Amino acid sequence: MTADTVNLGGGRAWFYWIIATTFVLFLFNLQTGYNIINPDLESSLSLSVAQIGLVASTYTIVFAICQLFSGPLLDRFGIRYITPCAITVVAIGAMLLARAENFEMLLAAEIVMALGSVFGFVGAGFVGGEWFGPAKFGLMFGFVQTASCIGSLFGGNIINECLADFSWRVIIETFSYFGFFLAVVAFVFLRDSHPMTGEFSVMSVLSKLVDTAKVGQIWIIMLMGAALFGTLLCMAVVWASKIIQSHGVGVSDANTASLLVWLGAGIAAGLMDKFSRMAESRKKVIVVCSIIYIASILALLYLPMDFYVASGIILILGFVSSAQMLTFTMASEVVPVELEGTSAAFVNSGMFIAGTILISLPGYLLPDTHTRNLTLGDFQEAMTPIWIINIVVLAICIIFMQDTYKKV
């Protein structure tokens, strides 16, 4: 049976998509939860701000490296077996995180979670393409991002509220139990639309990666997506809440405001493709969003701030960050059809490599928190490379990026 002989779309397709997207929600909320609980982690495990940033960046670098193999593995083994195994690995990582007693255990937990997480977002996109057809691949990918971002907003607020009554260990352990349950559901119900080969070789993966890397525009597209997504990850996972707190906003309010980045990103993710069609240009939308993005970062750092102003700026920042979804579309439009999956993994890996660098960089530039409390000025100085990098990438995009939009 092939994809051409099964009924695409319909209730079964949506059910599979919901399972795969729930896995992404699970992942996003674990990482959002890390942003919220990291003050408790600092105190209970006696960690420095730099160590907290290093743990988050370790997750992203492991993710970025292993991400390159996720697409080819899904192509050959499908969602039926890969997705349940991946969910189980993440759940084991969450359990290790809940039981962590020192920095090394925390680091190990993040590495385990990263190994399973590489199949989350790409896997949900794979389900969309396999069960809704190639024509709806981009649309379903946008819906995944929308669902995961909005889910992170609500999930993050729930975690924030739960911290008042439960320890961070109990919260993360509950996450792990949910993961094991979801893995069972995925194993029982998920199916592929056609038989998978089950064949895999490192050389075939490397061959596809080399062919993709030979396309010059793919590097510029990846760089643009990396700047947008890497900065989003930097702000959402670690630094947004801390910057808002440095303006004098309380910890709980700062966490709430920082979570609005997911609401903005979630609303926009499903709209960016439509915006590019209205403008008849992918590039114009990315450039405009990037300009607003940089302005939002500077506003967060330098404008007088209370809870409401911070919330508004974070919402805008999240909204325009979703222009990174267009880089997946553009990447698929500059390579042959047989390299579309590899191009997505290529771009996604670049995004997470950038996230690794951008998450950890401010931590190394901030003064030692054991000697004094951090001030707004400290964050302004530490975040300077972040917005400068975005300006440089924007300039490269304006000069060298080719528009891939074509009228249908």
Salt bridges, closest charged atoms under 4 A:
GLU42 OE2 - LYS242 NZ 3.17
GLU101 OE1 - ARG169 NH2 3.87
GLU130 OE2 - HIS194 ND1 3.88
GLU173 OE2 - ARG99 NH2 3.33
ASP273 OD2 - ARG277 NE 2.89
ASP273 OD1 - ARG282 NH1 3.24
GLU280 OE2 - LYS407 NZ 3.33
GLU333 OE2 - ARG282 NH2 2.67
ASP368 OD1 - HIS370 ND1 3.19
ASP378 OD2 - ARG372 NH1 2.79
